[in-house]
Amino acid sequence: MGSKETITAEEIGFLVVSLLGLEDVKYEFTGGRTGWLGDIPIMLLSIEKLKRLGWKPEYSIEKSIKDTINWLKTYFP
């Protein structure tokens, strides 16, 4: 699925570090200025067809990542 939000790989990294309560994390981007071949700068999945059917996203990107982290902590401590 998708949402109306966009997010970069860097923003995902910062969000995960923040949600895990980590400090002094060193980021290293090894793909150069434009990333690796095939990388996309911003992730945005189209939900237009679903919206026409009356569907709308229930979760933000942040909530989805937070829920995933909590699930992983629960089942893979």
C-alpha positions as CSV (number, residue, x, y, z in Angstrom):
1,M,0.0,0.0,0.0
2,G,1.0,3.6,0.2
3,S,0.1,6.9,1.6
4,K,0.1,10.6,0.8
5,E,3.5,11.0,2.4
6,T,6.9,10.8,1.0
7,I,10.1,9.9,2.8
8,T,13.8,9.7,1.9
9,A,16.2,6.9,2.9
10,E,18.0,9.4,5.1
11,E,14.8,10.4,6.9
12,I,14.0,6.7,7.5
13,G,17.4,6.3,9.1
14,F,17.0,9.3,11.3
15,L,13.5,8.2,12.3
16,V,14.6,4.6,13.2
17,V,17.5,5.9,15.2
18,S,15.2,8.3,17.1
19,L,12.5,5.7,17.7
20,L,15.1,3.3,19.1
21,G,16.5,6.0,21.4
22,L,20.0,5.6,20.0
23,E,22.7,8.3,20.3
24,D,25.9,9.1,18.6
25,V,25.0,7.1,15.5
26,K,27.4,7.6,12.6
27,Y,25.7,7.7,9.2
28,E,27.7,6.6,6.2
29,F,26.3,7.0,2.7
30,T,28.3,4.8,0.4
31,G,26.3,5.2,-2.8
32,G,27.8,8.6,-3.7
33,R,25.8,11.9,-4.2
34,T,23.1,10.3,-6.2
35,G,22.9,6.9,-4.5
36,W,23.3,3.5,-6.0
37,L,22.2,2.5,-9.5
38,G,18.4,2.0,-9.3
39,D,18.0,4.0,-6.1
40,I,15.1,6.4,-6.0
41,P,15.5,9.8,-4.1
42,I,12.0,9.8,-2.6
43,M,9.5,7.0,-2.1
44,L,5.9,7.7,-3.0
45,L,3.6,4.9,-3.8
46,S,0.4,5.9,-5.7
47,I,-2.8,5.2,-4.0
48,E,-5.1,7.0,-6.4
49,K,-6.9,3.9,-7.7
50,L,-7.6,2.8,-4.1
51,K,-8.8,6.3,-3.2
52,R,-11.3,6.2,-6.0
53,L,-12.7,3.0,-4.4
54,G,-13.1,4.8,-1.1
55,W,-10.0,3.5,0.6
56,K,-7.8,5.8,2.6
57,P,-4.6,5.2,4.6
58,E,-5.0,4.7,8.3
59,Y,-1.3,4.9,9.3
60,S,1.4,7.5,8.8
61,I,4.9,6.4,7.8
62,E,6.1,7.2,11.3
63,K,3.4,5.1,13.0
64,S,4.1,2.2,10.6
65,I,7.8,2.3,11.3
66,K,7.2,2.6,15.1
67,D,4.7,-0.3,15.0
68,T,7.3,-2.4,13.0
69,I,10.0,-1.6,15.5
70,N,7.8,-2.6,18.5
71,W,6.8,-5.8,16.7
72,L,10.5,-6.7,16.1
73,K,11.4,-5.9,19.7
74,T,8.5,-8.2,20.9
75,Y,9.3,-11.1,18.7
76,F,13.0,-10.8,18.3
77,P,14.3,-9.3,21.6
